[in-house]
Amino acid sequence: MNKQIPMNERHNSAMSPIVGVVLMLFLTLLFAGITVSSVYGEDIAASLTKTPMAMIGVEFVEGGVPNAVRYNENFLYLAHMGGDPLMTGDTKILISGQGSAYEGTVPHGRRHYGEVIISYDNLLYEGKRPEYASGNGDISDGVWSSGEKLVLNGYDSINGTVFSSVSVSINGIKDTSNNYGLKAGNIISIKVIDKNTDRIISECEHMVVPAK
């Protein structure tokens, strides 16, 4: 005579393999998620971070290249014309165009003319000459807000002797004094970049007029 298996036991024995499969699938997905997060976590976080939206205008750019015009006579006047406030430590500015820079330190290095790329790694006072701070009182609170101006100068860098948050390359040469001059009569490109997302906040071009 065949022994009857109770219904609840048959149900439990049928469910056991299913539960095991579900658990294995769950663990596989969990470990896969951990791996993806560890490998791509920074990229995912950056993609989810909001980029500030602001309108940055160029009021005036004046300059020239040595010997007729000194580096400290090259100025860029930028204005925050509306939108989100920009944190000075999280905002980078890239300037490119025709100009001049020294290979080595001024005045002992070799002066070059050509394609100059200027990078302000941040807008903080640190890593720049004291004149930068004195000319940029609007951002003393650490924020570049609507209606406030920013003044950049060819002699903002600390002359290549110590760390500077301003770096300059000329014709691909990066060993420079990190000071710069801009060629009058030429168009320069200016990009304002959010460092957290590496995205452009604002981009424009402007002609360099001769310094008076």
Buried (B, 14 or more C-beta within 10 A) or exposed (E): EEEEEEEEEEEEEEEEEEEEEEEEEEEEEEEEEEEEEEEEEEEEEEEEEEBBEBBBBBEEBBBBBBEEBBBBBBBBBBBBBEBBBBBBBBBBBBBBBBBBBBBBBBEEBEBBBEEBBBBBBBBBBEBBBEEBBEBBEBBEEEBBBBEBBBBBBBBBBBBBEEEBBBBBBBEEBEEBBBBBBBBBEEEBEBBBBBEBBEEEBBEBEBEBBEBE
